[in-house]
Amino acid sequence: MLANSYNAAVLEGNSHVNKLYIYQKTHHREKNASVMKIVFRRIALVLALRKNKYDVVFIAKGCWDKRVMRWISLIKPGRVIALGKEKHPLISDLVTPPENCAMSIVTRFHYLMKPFAAHSQPGPLAIAADPYQVSSLRKKHPISDTLPVFGLNISSRKVRQRWSVENFAELAKRLAATLPCQLVLLWSPGAEDNPCHPGDDEKARKMLALCQGLPITAVPTSELKNMIAATQLCDFVVCSDGGAMHIAAALQKPIVALFGNSDPVCWAPWGVPHEILQTPDENVMSLSVDAVFEKTMHLARAVNLVNSNVA
């Protein structure tokens, strides 16, 4: 597998991945890091990929683009399989999924197996939380191992996918008042004005201030692998559609997903019990706390996380 340094953590430790190649984008570099070093490492990576003479390369994108084809031209594999409509001289097997057919992105990617006459259905998502990271976080933070643990992830990059801190705080109060439980606060770290990776540290501080006296624990996650480990600590996750939601699905967590202006048919959590909330105006802020709480309790009862007689 080839991944960039920003998202490689979702593949690290996965038993289905024999070799993981990682490259760094120049705009992902640390402050004062050398651009030339990044370039030289990229060249070394390309040489290593070419040396292995891979028989087949799958382009894992919903539709191939010119940027990924630059890698293909350098790697020179024997066979290239890609999704899309337009042909390219380097693509040996172009697969075009059915048009006007609503499907999950997982199903769409599964069409990459068509050249091999694969007829199986896509399986569950899989991601490996680092056991050391999970153990370390559990020791550092007072996370219950007897009460149901609800993870509340307050971050979303898209404006129309953002539910307010006040709403999340009210949901936390409703959950804590309804049943004995542990609440875990998750968010994208950093300052809101960070040009590379804007974060929600200020929102997290506000959330904690609004939740004083509640059984809530804030778990800061400076890296993606920390966020994966923190999510593993939870029994249940409430979050907006986005990367954190798909990580929770890959960790087999039941999910209440808040959808704004993205398509639930395409992006719904895959292979796990879930509830989706979306309003006609496709704005998460139009979702009421009552609606989210009701869906949360309904799903929690359905997966036997709480007793069916809990209101």
C-alpha positions as CSV (number, residue, x, y, z in Angstrom):
1,M,0.0,0.0,0.0
2,L,1.1,3.5,-0.8
3,A,-0.1,6.3,1.5
4,N,1.0,9.8,2.5
5,S,2.2,10.6,6.0
6,Y,-1.0,12.3,7.0
7,N,-3.3,9.2,6.5
8,A,-0.8,6.3,6.8
9,A,-1.9,5.6,10.3
10,V,-5.2,4.1,9.1
11,L,-3.2,1.3,7.5
12,E,-0.4,0.7,10.0
13,G,-0.7,-2.6,11.8
14,N,-3.4,-3.9,9.5
15,S,-3.0,-7.6,9.1
16,H,-4.1,-7.4,5.5
17,V,-1.2,-5.1,4.5
18,N,2.1,-6.8,4.0
19,K,4.1,-3.6,3.1
20,L,3.3,0.0,3.6
21,Y,5.1,2.7,1.7
22,I,4.8,6.2,3.1
23,Y,5.6,9.5,1.3
24,Q,5.3,13.0,2.7
25,K,3.7,16.0,0.9
26,T,5.7,19.2,1.2
27,H,2.8,21.1,2.8
28,H,2.6,18.4,5.5
29,R,6.2,19.0,6.6
30,E,7.0,20.2,10.1
31,K,8.2,23.7,10.6
32,N,11.7,24.3,9.4
33,A,11.8,20.8,7.8
34,S,13.9,20.5,4.6
35,V,11.9,20.4,1.3
36,M,15.0,18.8,-0.3
37,K,15.0,15.9,2.2
38,I,11.4,15.3,1.4
39,V,12.2,15.3,-2.4
40,F,15.1,12.9,-1.9
41,R,13.1,10.5,0.2
42,R,10.4,10.6,-2.5
43,I,13.0,9.6,-5.1
44,A,14.2,6.8,-3.0
45,L,10.7,5.6,-2.5
46,V,10.0,5.5,-6.2
47,L,13.2,3.5,-6.8
48,A,12.1,1.0,-4.2
49,L,8.7,0.6,-5.8
50,R,10.2,0.2,-9.2
51,K,12.7,-2.4,-7.9
52,N,9.9,-4.6,-6.6
53,K,8.3,-4.8,-10.1
54,Y,4.8,-5.0,-9.0
55,D,2.5,-7.1,-11.3
56,V,-0.7,-5.1,-10.5
57,V,-1.4,-1.7,-9.1
58,F,-4.9,-0.7,-8.0
59,I,-5.6,3.1,-8.1
60,A,-7.7,3.4,-4.9
61,K,-9.7,6.5,-5.9
62,G,-13.3,6.9,-6.9
63,C,-12.0,8.1,-10.3
64,W,-8.4,8.2,-11.5
65,D,-6.8,11.6,-12.0
66,K,-3.6,13.0,-13.5
67,R,-1.8,13.3,-10.2
68,V,-1.9,9.6,-9.3
69,M,-0.9,8.8,-12.9
70,R,2.5,10.5,-12.2
71,W,3.1,7.7,-9.7
72,I,2.1,5.1,-12.2
73,S,4.5,6.4,-14.8
74,L,7.4,6.2,-12.3
75,I,6.6,2.9,-10.8
76,K,5.9,1.1,-14.1
77,P,3.8,-1.8,-12.9
78,G,2.8,-4.7,-15.2
79,R,-0.9,-4.0,-14.9
80,V,-3.0,-0.9,-13.7
81,I,-6.6,-1.2,-12.6
82,A,-8.6,2.0,-12.1
83,L,-12.1,3.4,-11.8
84,G,-13.3,6.0,-14.2
85,K,-14.7,6.8,-17.6
86,E,-11.8,8.2,-19.6
87,K,-9.1,5.9,-20.9
88,H,-5.4,6.4,-20.3
89,P,-2.5,4.7,-22.0
90,L,-1.1,3.5,-18.7
91,I,-4.4,2.0,-17.4
92,S,-4.7,-1.6,-18.6
93,D,-8.1,-2.3,-16.9
94,L,-10.5,0.6,-16.8
95,V,-13.6,-0.2,-14.7
96,T,-16.7,2.0,-15.0
97,P,-19.2,1.3,-12.2
98,P,-22.9,1.6,-13.2
99,E,-24.1,5.1,-13.7
100,N,-27.2,6.6,-12.0
101,C,-26.9,3.8,-9.4
102,A,-26.8,5.0,-5.8
103,M,-24.2,3.0,-3.9
104,S,-21.7,3.1,-1.0
105,I,-18.2,4.2,-1.8
106,V,-17.2,0.8,-0.4
107,T,-19.2,-0.9,-3.1
108,R,-17.8,1.4,-5.7
109,F,-14.3,0.5,-4.7
110,H,-15.1,-3.2,-4.8
111,Y,-15.6,-2.8,-8.6
112,L,-11.8,-2.7,-8.8
113,M,-11.9,-6.5,-8.4
114,K,-14.0,-6.9,-11.5
115,P,-11.0,-7.8,-13.8
116,F,-10.4,-10.8,-11.5
117,A,-14.0,-12.0,-11.9
118,A,-14.6,-11.6,-8.1
119,H,-18.2,-12.1,-7.1
120,S,-18.0,-11.8,-3.4
121,Q,-19.6,-8.9,-1.5
122,P,-17.4,-6.3,0.3
123,G,-16.5,-7.3,3.8
124,P,-16.3,-5.1,6.9
125,L,-13.8,-2.2,7.2
126,A,-10.7,-3.1,9.2
127,I,-8.3,-0.8,11.1
128,A,-5.8,-1.7,13.8
129,A,-5.7,0.4,16.9
130,D,-2.2,0.2,18.5
131,P,-2.6,-1.9,21.7
132,Y,0.2,0.2,23.4
133,Q,-1.5,3.4,22.5
134,V,-4.9,2.1,23.8
135,S,-3.3,0.8,27.0
136,S,-1.4,4.1,27.5
137,L,-4.6,6.2,27.1
138,R,-6.6,4.0,29.4
139,K,-3.9,4.4,32.1
140,K,-3.6,8.2,31.6
141,H,-7.4,8.9,31.5
142,P,-10.1,7.6,33.8
143,I,-12.0,5.6,31.3
144,S,-14.5,3.2,32.7
145,D,-14.3,-0.5,31.8
146,T,-17.7,-1.3,33.4
147,L,-20.0,1.5,32.3
148,P,-21.0,2.2,28.7
149,V,-18.6,4.7,27.1
150,F,-20.1,7.2,24.7
151,G,-17.6,9.0,22.5
152,L,-18.6,12.5,21.4
153,N,-16.5,13.8,18.5
154,I,-17.2,17.5,18.0
155,S,-15.0,18.2,15.0
156,S,-15.9,18.4,11.3
157,R,-14.1,20.2,8.5
158,K,-17.2,21.0,6.5
159,V,-19.2,24.0,7.9
160,R,-22.6,22.4,7.2
161,Q,-21.5,19.2,9.0
162,R,-20.8,21.1,12.3
163,W,-23.1,20.7,15.3
164,S,-22.5,23.3,17.9
165,V,-20.7,22.8,21.1
166,E,-23.8,23.8,23.0
167,N,-25.7,21.0,21.3
168,F,-23.1,18.4,22.1
169,A,-23.0,19.7,25.7
170,E,-26.8,19.4,26.0
171,L,-26.6,15.8,24.6
172,A,-23.9,15.0,27.2
173,K,-26.2,16.2,30.0
174,R,-29.1,14.3,28.7
175,L,-27.1,11.1,28.5
176,A,-25.6,11.5,31.9
177,A,-29.0,12.2,33.4
178,T,-30.6,9.2,31.8
179,L,-28.2,6.4,32.6
180,P,-24.9,5.6,34.4
181,C,-22.2,6.1,31.7
182,Q,-18.8,7.5,30.8
183,L,-18.5,10.3,28.2
184,V,-15.3,10.7,26.1
185,L,-14.7,14.0,24.3
186,L,-12.8,13.7,21.0
187,W,-11.8,16.5,18.6
188,S,-9.3,17.5,16.0
189,P,-6.4,19.1,17.9
190,G,-4.9,22.5,17.1
191,A,-5.9,26.1,16.7
192,E,-8.8,27.0,14.5
193,D,-6.7,29.3,12.3
194,N,-4.0,26.7,11.6
195,P,-3.5,26.9,7.8
196,C,-2.5,23.3,7.4
197,H,-4.7,21.4,9.8
198,P,-7.3,23.6,11.6
199,G,-8.3,22.2,14.9
200,D,-10.9,22.6,17.6
201,D,-8.9,23.1,20.9
202,E,-11.0,26.1,21.8
203,K,-14.3,24.3,21.1
204,A,-13.1,21.5,23.4
205,R,-12.3,23.9,26.2
206,K,-15.7,25.4,25.8
207,M,-17.3,22.0,25.8
208,L,-15.7,21.0,29.1
209,A,-16.7,24.3,30.6
210,L,-20.3,23.6,29.7
211,C,-20.1,20.0,31.0
212,Q,-18.7,20.7,34.5
213,G,-19.9,18.0,36.9
214,L,-20.5,15.4,34.2
215,P,-18.7,12.1,33.9
216,I,-16.8,13.4,30.8
217,T,-13.1,12.9,30.0
218,A,-11.3,14.9,27.3
219,V,-8.8,12.8,25.4
220,P,-6.5,15.0,23.3
221,T,-5.1,13.3,20.2
222,S,-2.1,15.0,18.6
223,E,-1.8,12.3,15.9
224,L,-4.1,10.2,13.8
225,K,-2.9,7.0,15.5
226,N,-3.8,8.6,18.9
227,M,-7.3,9.4,17.6
228,I,-7.7,5.8,16.5
229,A,-6.7,4.5,19.9
230,A,-9.0,7.0,21.7
231,T,-11.9,5.9,19.6
232,Q,-11.2,2.3,20.4
233,L,-11.8,3.2,24.1
234,C,-15.4,4.0,23.3
235,D,-18.3,1.6,23.0
236,F,-20.4,4.0,21.0
237,V,-19.7,7.1,18.9
238,V,-21.8,10.2,18.1
239,C,-20.2,12.3,15.3
240,S,-20.6,14.1,12.0
241,D,-19.9,12.4,8.7
242,G,-16.2,12.4,8.0
243,G,-13.0,10.6,8.6
244,A,-13.6,10.1,12.4
245,M,-16.9,8.4,11.6
246,H,-15.3,6.0,9.1
247,I,-12.5,5.2,11.7
248,A,-15.2,4.4,14.2
249,A,-16.9,2.1,11.7
250,A,-13.6,0.3,11.0
251,L,-13.2,-0.2,14.7
252,Q,-16.7,-1.8,14.7
253,K,-18.4,0.9,16.9
254,P,-22.1,1.6,16.7
255,I,-22.5,5.1,15.4
256,V,-25.0,7.9,15.4
257,A,-24.0,10.0,12.3
258,L,-24.9,13.6,11.7
259,F,-25.1,14.4,8.0
260,G,-25.1,17.8,6.4
261,N,-24.5,18.3,2.7
262,S,-23.0,14.9,2.0
263,D,-24.9,11.8,0.6
264,P,-25.7,9.2,3.2
265,V,-26.1,6.5,0.5
266,C,-22.5,7.0,-0.5
267,W,-20.9,7.8,2.8
268,A,-22.9,6.0,5.5
269,P,-20.9,4.0,8.1
270,W,-20.1,0.7,6.5
271,G,-20.8,-2.7,8.2
272,V,-21.8,-1.5,11.7
273,P,-25.1,-0.7,13.4
274,H,-25.8,3.0,12.9
275,E,-28.4,5.7,12.8
276,I,-28.2,8.6,10.3
277,L,-29.8,12.0,10.9
278,Q,-30.1,14.5,8.1
279,T,-32.5,17.4,7.6
280,P,-34.0,18.7,4.2
281,D,-31.8,21.8,4.3
282,E,-28.7,19.5,4.6
283,N,-27.3,21.5,7.6
284,V,-26.4,19.7,10.8
285,M,-27.2,22.7,12.9
286,S,-30.9,22.1,12.0
287,L,-30.8,18.8,14.0
288,S,-32.3,19.1,17.4
289,V,-30.8,17.7,20.6
290,D,-34.0,15.8,21.1
291,A,-33.6,14.0,17.7
292,V,-30.0,13.1,18.3
293,F,-30.7,11.9,21.8
294,E,-33.6,9.8,20.7
295,K,-31.5,8.1,17.9
296,T,-28.6,7.6,20.4
297,M,-30.8,5.8,22.9
298,H,-32.6,3.8,20.3
299,L,-29.3,2.5,18.9
300,A,-27.8,2.0,22.3
301,R,-30.7,-0.2,23.3
302,A,-30.6,-2.1,19.9
303,V,-27.0,-3.1,20.4
304,N,-27.6,-4.0,24.1
305,L,-25.3,-1.3,25.4
306,V,-28.0,-0.1,27.7
307,N,-31.1,-1.9,29.1
308,S,-34.2,-1.8,27.0
309,N,-36.2,-0.4,29.9
310,V,-34.0,2.8,30.1
311,A,-36.1,5.7,28.9
